[in-house]
């Protein structure tokens, strides 16, 4: 048992598949190597899986995200920002005509992928979650899906998101629970995992 959770056969299988997927890729050994680590985080196979609809888990998560986001995207001149947009697949799920979408991605190489995936549907910028290049109270909805665990100063990241949200704005946040194997952190570049009380 770890953190009050029993590991199941599915946890071991998930971890084995992750290790296979990460063969030949760098591990995050210390915070000084984050830029290099994240510039190598995604490859073309990842992009194909994320954007093809072949991964049912991502599809289900995308449907849930779309329902949650669209409920918060009413009115005129709605601005949605995805902090840590990765390859842009979450913005594809929430895309709606007439809504301004902004993707922020720390890794320059991943931002290039997101730009190619999203085309003219979103503006994608290279930026850190701890220094968001948007004006105060400029966004109606912020997405932060599986990102804060990758940010060394997660409290500063949350403060930046709060700064850019308008009064009455909404944050849709997803974080990993703390039941994973310790080696998972280096493979995925996580600084921490969370319990409900941490969140």
Secondary structure, DSSP 8 states (H G I E B T S, - for coil): -BTTB---HHHHHHHHHHHHHTTTS----SGGGHHHHHHTS--HHHHHHHHHS--HHHHHHHHHHHHHHHTT--SSS-EEEEET-TTSHHHHHH--TT-EEEEEES-HHHHHHHHHHHGGG-EEEE--TTS--S-TT-EEEEEEES-GGG-SSHHHHHHHHHHHEEEEEEEEEE--BTTS-HHHHHHHT-S--B-TTT-
